[in-house]
């Protein structure tokens, strides 16, 4: 009986390149969302 292989989840390669770094993408989205909400709060305060 073969041992179970416990390794990383393999993402499909995009055109032969390495998969994008999702942590940086999520960090950028989080910072952008925070900035959008701060601008929204500032705009509502002016009204």
mmCIF file of the N, C-alpha and C atoms, coordinates in Angstrom:
data_MODEL
# 
_entry.id   MODEL 
# 
loop_
_atom_site.group_PDB 
_atom_site.id 
_atom_site.type_symbol 
_atom_site.label_atom_id 
_atom_site.label_alt_id 
_atom_site.label_comp_id 
_atom_site.label_asym_id 
_atom_site.label_entity_id 
_atom_site.label_seq_id 
_atom_site.pdbx_PDB_ins_code 
_atom_site.Cartn_x 
_atom_site.Cartn_y 
_atom_site.Cartn_z 
_atom_site.occupancy 
_atom_site.B_iso_or_equiv 
_atom_site.pdbx_formal_charge 
_atom_site.auth_seq_id 
_atom_site.auth_comp_id 
_atom_site.auth_asym_id 
_atom_site.auth_atom_id 
_atom_site.pdbx_PDB_model_num 
ATOM 1   N N  . UNK A 1 1  ? 0.848   -1.177 0.000   1.00 0.00 ? 1  UNK A N  1 
ATOM 2   C CA . UNK A 1 1  ? 0.000   0.000  0.000   1.00 0.00 ? 1  UNK A CA 1 
ATOM 3   C C  . UNK A 1 1  ? 0.896   1.244  0.000   1.00 0.00 ? 1  UNK A C  1 
ATOM 4   N N  . UNK A 1 2  ? 0.569   2.202  -0.866  1.00 0.00 ? 2  UNK A N  1 
ATOM 5   C CA . UNK A 1 2  ? 1.375   3.426  -0.946  1.00 0.00 ? 2  UNK A CA 1 
ATOM 6   C C  . UNK A 1 2  ? 0.981   4.411  0.152   1.00 0.00 ? 2  UNK A C  1 
ATOM 7   N N  . UNK A 1 3  ? 1.950   5.151  0.676   1.00 0.00 ? 3  UNK A N  1 
ATOM 8   C CA . UNK A 1 3  ? 1.604   6.180  1.669   1.00 0.00 ? 3  UNK A CA 1 
ATOM 9   C C  . UNK A 1 3  ? 0.853   7.327  1.007   1.00 0.00 ? 3  UNK A C  1 
ATOM 10  N N  . UNK A 1 4  ? 0.028   7.979  1.815   1.00 0.00 ? 4  UNK A N  1 
ATOM 11  C CA . UNK A 1 4  ? -0.715  9.124  1.289   1.00 0.00 ? 4  UNK A CA 1 
ATOM 12  C C  . UNK A 1 4  ? 0.247   10.260 0.999   1.00 0.00 ? 4  UNK A C  1 
ATOM 13  N N  . UNK A 1 5  ? 0.050   10.925 -0.101  1.00 0.00 ? 5  UNK A N  1 
ATOM 14  C CA . UNK A 1 5  ? 0.896   12.063 -0.450  1.00 0.00 ? 5  UNK A CA 1 
ATOM 15  C C  . UNK A 1 5  ? 0.259   13.330 0.096   1.00 0.00 ? 5  UNK A C  1 
ATOM 16  N N  . UNK A 1 6  ? 0.962   13.957 0.994   1.00 0.00 ? 6  UNK A N  1 
ATOM 17  C CA . UNK A 1 6  ? 0.462   15.220 1.550   1.00 0.00 ? 6  UNK A CA 1 
ATOM 18  C C  . UNK A 1 6  ? 1.374   16.316 1.052   1.00 0.00 ? 6  UNK A C  1 
ATOM 19  N N  . UNK A 1 7  ? 0.901   17.042 0.085   1.00 0.00 ? 7  UNK A N  1 
ATOM 20  C CA . UNK A 1 7  ? 1.691   18.121 -0.493  1.00 0.00 ? 7  UNK A CA 1 
ATOM 21  C C  . UNK A 1 7  ? 0.833   19.343 -0.713  1.00 0.00 ? 7  UNK A C  1 
ATOM 22  N N  . UNK A 1 8  ? 1.439   20.319 -1.338  1.00 0.00 ? 8  UNK A N  1 
ATOM 23  C CA . UNK A 1 8  ? 0.706   21.544 -1.636  1.00 0.00 ? 8  UNK A CA 1 
ATOM 24  C C  . UNK A 1 8  ? -0.369  21.300 -2.681  1.00 0.00 ? 8  UNK A C  1 
ATOM 25  N N  . UNK A 1 9  ? -1.404  22.105 -2.605  1.00 0.00 ? 9  UNK A N  1 
ATOM 26  C CA . UNK A 1 9  ? -2.437  22.062 -3.627  1.00 0.00 ? 9  UNK A CA 1 
ATOM 27  C C  . UNK A 1 9  ? -1.846  22.643 -4.906  1.00 0.00 ? 9  UNK A C  1 
ATOM 28  N N  . UNK A 1 10 ? -1.927  21.908 -5.964  1.00 0.00 ? 10 UNK A N  1 
ATOM 29  C CA . UNK A 1 10 ? -1.330  22.383 -7.214  1.00 0.00 ? 10 UNK A CA 1 
ATOM 30  C C  . UNK A 1 10 ? -2.362  23.179 -8.008  1.00 0.00 ? 10 UNK A C  1 
ATOM 31  N N  . UNK A 1 11 ? -2.040  24.437 -8.250  1.00 0.00 ? 11 UNK A N  1 
ATOM 32  C CA . UNK A 1 11 ? -2.922  25.280 -9.055  1.00 0.00 ? 11 UNK A CA 1 
ATOM 33  C C  . UNK A 1 11 ? -2.541  25.120 -10.518 1.00 0.00 ? 11 UNK A C  1 
ATOM 34  N N  . UNK A 1 12 ? -3.502  25.213 -11.409 1.00 0.00 ? 12 UNK A N  1 
ATOM 35  C CA . UNK A 1 12 ? -3.159  25.089 -12.820 1.00 0.00 ? 12 UNK A CA 1 
ATOM 36  C C  . UNK A 1 12 ? -2.256  26.233 -13.261 1.00 0.00 ? 12 UNK A C  1 
ATOM 37  N N  . UNK A 1 13 ? -1.285  25.910 -14.052 1.00 0.00 ? 13 UNK A N  1 
ATOM 38  C CA . UNK A 1 13 ? -0.350  26.949 -14.525 1.00 0.00 ? 13 UNK A CA 1 
ATOM 39  C C  . UNK A 1 13 ? -1.019  27.783 -15.614 1.00 0.00 ? 13 UNK A C  1 
ATOM 40  N N  . UNK A 1 14 ? -0.815  29.076 -15.545 1.00 0.00 ? 14 UNK A N  1 
ATOM 41  C CA . UNK A 1 14 ? -1.398  29.991 -16.526 1.00 0.00 ? 14 UNK A CA 1 
ATOM 42  C C  . UNK A 1 14 ? -0.363  30.285 -17.595 1.00 0.00 ? 14 UNK A C  1 
ATOM 43  N N  . UNK A 1 15 ? -0.555  29.712 -18.767 1.00 0.00 ? 15 UNK A N  1 
ATOM 44  C CA . UNK A 1 15 ? 0.347   29.908 -19.899 1.00 0.00 ? 15 UNK A CA 1 
ATOM 45  C C  . UNK A 1 15 ? 1.794   29.581 -19.547 1.00 0.00 ? 15 UNK A C  1 
ATOM 46  N N  . UNK A 1 16 ? 1.999   28.553 -18.739 1.00 0.00 ? 16 UNK A N  1 
ATOM 47  C CA . UNK A 1 16 ? 3.339   28.130 -18.401 1.00 0.00 ? 16 UNK A CA 1 
ATOM 48  C C  . UNK A 1 16 ? 4.000   28.943 -17.304 1.00 0.00 ? 16 UNK A C  1 
ATOM 49  N N  . UNK A 1 17 ? 3.312   29.915 -16.751 1.00 0.00 ? 17 UNK A N  1 
ATOM 50  C CA . UNK A 1 17 ? 3.878   30.745 -15.682 1.00 0.00 ? 17 UNK A CA 1 
ATOM 51  C C  . UNK A 1 17 ? 3.463   30.195 -14.335 1.00 0.00 ? 17 UNK A C  1 
ATOM 52  N N  . UNK A 1 18 ? 4.122   30.692 -13.292 1.00 0.00 ? 18 UNK A N  1 
ATOM 53  C CA . UNK A 1 18 ? 3.738   30.309 -11.934 1.00 0.00 ? 18 UNK A CA 1 
ATOM 54  C C  . UNK A 1 18 ? 2.412   30.979 -11.596 1.00 0.00 ? 18 UNK A C  1 
ATOM 55  N N  . UNK A 1 19 ? 1.609   30.391 -10.709 1.00 0.00 ? 19 UNK A N  1 
ATOM 56  C CA . UNK A 1 19 ? 0.342   31.027 -10.333 1.00 0.00 ? 19 UNK A CA 1 
ATOM 57  C C  . UNK A 1 19 ? 0.589   32.357 -9.632  1.00 0.00 ? 19 UNK A C  1 
ATOM 58  N N  . UNK A 1 20 ? -0.323  33.303 -9.762  1.00 0.00 ? 20 UNK A N  1 
ATOM 59  C CA . UNK A 1 20 ? -0.122  34.629 -9.152  1.00 0.00 ? 20 UNK A CA 1 
ATOM 60  C C  . UNK A 1 20 ? -0.089  34.529 -7.637  1.00 0.00 ? 20 UNK A C  1 
ATOM 61  N N  . UNK A 1 21 ? 0.573   35.472 -7.013  1.00 0.00 ? 21 UNK A N  1 
ATOM 62  C CA . UNK A 1 21 ? 0.659   35.479 -5.556  1.00 0.00 ? 21 UNK A CA 1 
ATOM 63  C C  . UNK A 1 21 ? -0.637  36.059 -5.011  1.00 0.00 ? 21 UNK A C  1 
ATOM 64  N N  . UNK A 1 22 ? -1.504  35.181 -4.578  1.00 0.00 ? 22 UNK A N  1 
ATOM 65  C CA . UNK A 1 22 ? -2.834  35.592 -4.160  1.00 0.00 ? 22 UNK A CA 1 
ATOM 66  C C  . UNK A 1 22 ? -2.811  36.407 -2.877  1.00 0.00 ? 22 UNK A C  1 
ATOM 67  N N  . UNK A 1 23 ? -1.799  36.212 -2.033  1.00 0.00 ? 23 UNK A N  1 
ATOM 68  C CA . UNK A 1 23 ? -1.750  36.988 -0.803  1.00 0.00 ? 23 UNK A CA 1 
ATOM 69  C C  . UNK A 1 23 ? -1.557  38.467 -1.093  1.00 0.00 ? 23 UNK A C  1 
ATOM 70  N N  . UNK A 1 24 ? -0.729  38.808 -2.067  1.00 0.00 ? 24 UNK A N  1 
ATOM 71  C CA . UNK A 1 24 ? -0.541  40.218 -2.420  1.00 0.00 ? 24 UNK A CA 1 
ATOM 72  C C  . UNK A 1 24 ? -1.798  40.794 -3.064  1.00 0.00 ? 24 UNK A C  1 
ATOM 73  N N  . UNK A 1 25 ? -2.476  39.996 -3.850  1.00 0.00 ? 25 UNK A N  1 
ATOM 74  C CA . UNK A 1 25 ? -3.721  40.441 -4.469  1.00 0.00 ? 25 UNK A CA 1 
ATOM 75  C C  . UNK A 1 25 ? -4.775  40.734 -3.409  1.00 0.00 ? 25 UNK A C  1 
ATOM 76  N N  . UNK A 1 26 ? -4.913  39.839 -2.438  1.00 0.00 ? 26 UNK A N  1 
ATOM 77  C CA . UNK A 1 26 ? -5.905  40.049 -1.384  1.00 0.00 ? 26 UNK A CA 1 
ATOM 78  C C  . UNK A 1 26 ? -5.528  41.226 -0.490  1.00 0.00 ? 26 UNK A C  1 
ATOM 79  N N  . UNK A 1 27 ? -4.251  41.421 -0.250  1.00 0.00 ? 27 UNK A N  1 
ATOM 80  C CA . UNK A 1 27 ? -3.807  42.572 0.529   1.00 0.00 ? 27 UNK A CA 1 
ATOM 81  C C  . UNK A 1 27 ? -4.139  43.869 -0.198  1.00 0.00 ? 27 UNK A C  1 
ATOM 82  N N  . UNK A 1 28 ? -3.881  43.915 -1.494  1.00 0.00 ? 28 UNK A N  1 
ATOM 83  C CA . UNK A 1 28 ? -4.194  45.109 -2.280  1.00 0.00 ? 28 UNK A CA 1 
ATOM 84  C C  . UNK A 1 28 ? -5.701  45.367 -2.302  1.00 0.00 ? 28 UNK A C  1 
ATOM 85  N N  . UNK A 1 29 ? -6.501  44.314 -2.434  1.00 0.00 ? 29 UNK A N  1 
ATOM 86  C CA . UNK A 1 29 ? -7.951  44.487 -2.414  1.00 0.00 ? 29 UNK A CA 1 
ATOM 87  C C  . UNK A 1 29 ? -8.427  44.990 -1.060  1.00 0.00 ? 29 UNK A C  1 
ATOM 88  N N  . UNK A 1 30 ? -7.845  44.489 0.009   1.00 0.00 ? 30 UNK A N  1 
ATOM 89  C CA . UNK A 1 30 ? -8.227  44.940 1.349   1.00 0.00 ? 30 UNK A CA 1 
ATOM 90  C C  . UNK A 1 30 ? -7.894  46.398 1.583   1.00 0.00 ? 30 UNK A C  1 
ATOM 91  N N  . UNK A 1 31 ? -6.698  46.807 1.166   1.00 0.00 ? 31 UNK A N  1 
ATOM 92  C CA . UNK A 1 31 ? -6.299  48.213 1.318   1.00 0.00 ? 31 UNK A CA 1 
ATOM 93  C C  . UNK A 1 31 ? -7.179  49.107 0.452   1.00 0.00 ? 31 UNK A C  1 
ATOM 94  N N  . UNK A 1 32 ? -7.476  48.670 -0.757  1.00 0.00 ? 32 UNK A N  1 
ATOM 95  C CA . UNK A 1 32 ? -8.341  49.444 -1.642  1.00 0.00 ? 32 UNK A CA 1 
ATOM 96  C C  . UNK A 1 32 ? -9.753  49.577 -1.087  1.00 0.00 ? 32 UNK A C  1 
ATOM 97  N N  . UNK A 1 33 ? -10.277 48.492 -0.529  1.00 0.00 ? 33 UNK A N  1 
ATOM 98  C CA . UNK A 1 33 ? -11.616 48.529 0.054   1.00 0.00 ? 33 UNK A CA 1 
ATOM 99  C C  . UNK A 1 33 ? -11.639 49.458 1.260   1.00 0.00 ? 33 UNK A C  1 
ATOM 100 N N  . UNK A 1 34 ? -10.587 49.421 2.077   1.00 0.00 ? 34 UNK A N  1 
ATOM 101 C CA . UNK A 1 34 ? -10.501 50.315 3.231   1.00 0.00 ? 34 UNK A CA 1 
ATOM 102 C C  . UNK A 1 34 ? -10.474 51.775 2.777   1.00 0.00 ? 34 UNK A C  1 
ATOM 103 N N  . UNK A 1 35 ? -9.699  52.082 1.737   1.00 0.00 ? 35 UNK A N  1 
ATOM 104 C CA . UNK A 1 35 ? -9.649  53.443 1.204   1.00 0.00 ? 35 UNK A CA 1 
ATOM 105 C C  . UNK A 1 35 ? -10.995 53.888 0.649   1.00 0.00 ? 35 UNK A C  1 
ATOM 106 N N  . UNK A 1 36 ? -11.679 52.984 -0.024  1.00 0.00 ? 36 UNK A N  1 
ATOM 107 C CA . UNK A 1 36 ? -13.000 53.303 -0.567  1.00 0.00 ? 36 UNK A CA 1 
ATOM 108 C C  . UNK A 1 36 ? -13.984 53.602 0.548   1.00 0.00 ? 36 UNK A C  1 
ATOM 109 N N  . UNK A 1 37 ? -13.963 52.803 1.610   1.00 0.00 ? 37 UNK A N  1 
ATOM 110 C CA . UNK A 1 37 ? -14.869 53.040 2.735   1.00 0.00 ? 37 UNK A CA 1 
ATOM 111 C C  . UNK A 1 37 ? -14.519 54.334 3.474   1.00 0.00 ? 37 UNK A C  1 
ATOM 112 N N  . UNK A 1 38 ? -13.248 54.673 3.574   1.00 0.00 ? 38 UNK A N  1 
ATOM 113 C CA . UNK A 1 38 ? -12.848 55.931 4.215   1.00 0.00 ? 38 UNK A CA 1 
ATOM 114 C C  . UNK A 1 38 ? -13.324 57.113 3.374   1.00 0.00 ? 38 UNK A C  1 
ATOM 115 N N  . UNK A 1 39 ? -13.201 57.023 2.053   1.00 0.00 ? 39 UNK A N  1 
ATOM 116 C CA . UNK A 1 39 ? -13.679 58.091 1.179   1.00 0.00 ? 39 UNK A CA 1 
ATOM 117 C C  . UNK A 1 39 ? -15.205 58.215 1.266   1.00 0.00 ? 39 UNK A C  1 
ATOM 118 N N  . UNK A 1 40 ? -15.895 57.086 1.360   1.00 0.00 ? 40 UNK A N  1 
ATOM 119 C CA . UNK A 1 40 ? -17.351 57.092 1.485   1.00 0.00 ? 40 UNK A CA 1 
ATOM 120 C C  . UNK A 1 40 ? -17.784 57.773 2.795   1.00 0.00 ? 40 UNK A C  1 
ATOM 121 N N  . UNK A 1 41 ? -17.099 57.429 3.884   1.00 0.00 ? 41 UNK A N  1 
ATOM 122 C CA . UNK A 1 41 ? -17.428 58.031 5.181   1.00 0.00 ? 41 UNK A CA 1 
ATOM 123 C C  . UNK A 1 41 ? -17.150 59.534 5.155   1.00 0.00 ? 41 UNK A C  1 
ATOM 124 N N  . UNK A 1 42 ? -16.061 59.934 4.534   1.00 0.00 ? 42 UNK A N  1 
ATOM 125 C CA . UNK A 1 42 ? -15.733 61.347 4.432   1.00 0.00 ? 42 UNK A CA 1 
ATOM 126 C C  . UNK A 1 42 ? -16.792 62.086 3.597   1.00 0.00 ? 42 UNK A C  1 
ATOM 127 N N  . UNK A 1 43 ? -17.212 61.460 2.504   1.00 0.00 ? 43 UNK A N  1 
ATOM 128 C CA . UNK A 1 43 ? -18.240 62.071 1.659   1.00 0.00 ? 43 UNK A CA 1 
ATOM 129 C C  . UNK A 1 43 ? -19.573 62.184 2.377   1.00 0.00 ? 43 UNK A C  1 
ATOM 130 N N  . UNK A 1 44 ? -19.933 61.188 3.152   1.00 0.00 ? 44 UNK A N  1 
ATOM 131 C CA . UNK A 1 44 ? -21.189 61.241 3.892   1.00 0.00 ? 44 UNK A CA 1 
ATOM 132 C C  . UNK A 1 44 ? -21.126 62.294 5.000   1.00 0.00 ? 44 UNK A C  1 
ATOM 133 N N  . UNK A 1 45 ? -19.966 62.505 5.557   1.00 0.00 ? 45 UNK A N  1 
ATOM 134 C CA . UNK A 1 45 ? -19.817 63.505 6.609   1.00 0.00 ? 45 UNK A CA 1 
ATOM 135 C C  . UNK A 1 45 ? -20.031 64.916 6.045   1.00 0.00 ? 45 UNK A C  1 
ATOM 136 N N  . UNK A 1 46 ? -19.692 65.110 4.786   1.00 0.00 ? 46 UNK A N  1 
ATOM 137 C CA . UNK A 1 46 ? -19.840 66.426 4.163   1.00 0.00 ? 46 UNK A CA 1 
ATOM 138 C C  . UNK A 1 46 ? -21.294 66.755 3.867   1.00 0.00 ? 46 UNK A C  1 
ATOM 139 N N  . UNK A 1 47 ? -22.121 65.734 3.736   1.00 0.00 ? 47 UNK A N  1 
ATOM 140 C CA . UNK A 1 47 ? -23.539 65.949 3.381   1.00 0.00 ? 47 UNK A CA 1 
ATOM 141 C C  . UNK A 1 47 ? -24.366 66.352 4.549   1.00 0.00 ? 47 UNK A C  1 
# 
